[in-house]
């Protein structure tokens, strides 16, 4: 009896000619990225201070490090 019900459902699904859903494809913008990934080690204390400064100034850690390096390398 169950097999008959399953077959009926399969036949109904095959007979149902609903339009196929077509996925809309939109191209993504290619952004030029002048950044590279760089990893290094920091002391735990220095990282803690860096995170606190980022929170206090509402800036990213990346922004703070980049600015500090720019200032240091100008001299």
N, C-alpha and C positions, 0 to 999 in steps of 0.2 A: 504494500500500500504506500509506503514512504517512497519507494522507487518511482511509483506512478506520479506522485506529487512533485518530486524533483524533476522528472522529465517534463511535466507540465510547465513548471517554472522555467526550465531551460528553453522550451519551445516558445513561451511567451516573451522571454528576453530576446530571443533571436528574431521574433516577429515584430518586436517594437522597433520602429525605425526613427528613433529620435535623432535629431541632428547632432553630429559629432562636435564636441567642444574643441575650438581651435585656440591654441595658446598664442597670445600676442607676444612677439619678441621685439624688445627695444634695445638698441645698441647702447652700451655704456660709454661714458666719456673717458677717454684716456688722459690721465693727468701725468704731466712730467714730474717725476720725483727726483729731486736733487739730493736725496738723503740716502745714507747707507746705514745698515745696522752695525753696531759696534758694542761689544760686551767687555766689561771689566769688573774687577772686584773693588768693593768699598768696605770700609770698616762698618760694623753694625751701628756704632755710635754716629758716625757721619751720615749714614743712610737715614737713621732716625731723625736727625736734625734736618736733613734735606726734605724728608716727608712732612715734617712739622712746618717748615718754611713754606712749602708748596700749599699746604692747607691754609695757613695764615694769610698768604698773599693771593689765594685762589688762582694759582697758576699750576701748570703741569711740571712735574719733575724734569721732563725733557726740556721744557722752556728755560727753566732755571739753570740747568747744566749748560745748555747751548749759550745762554747769555754770559755765564761765568767764563766759559772758554773763550768767547769772543773778546771779552774785556781783558783776559789774561794774555791772549795772543797779540793784542794790539800794541803792547809795550815791548 
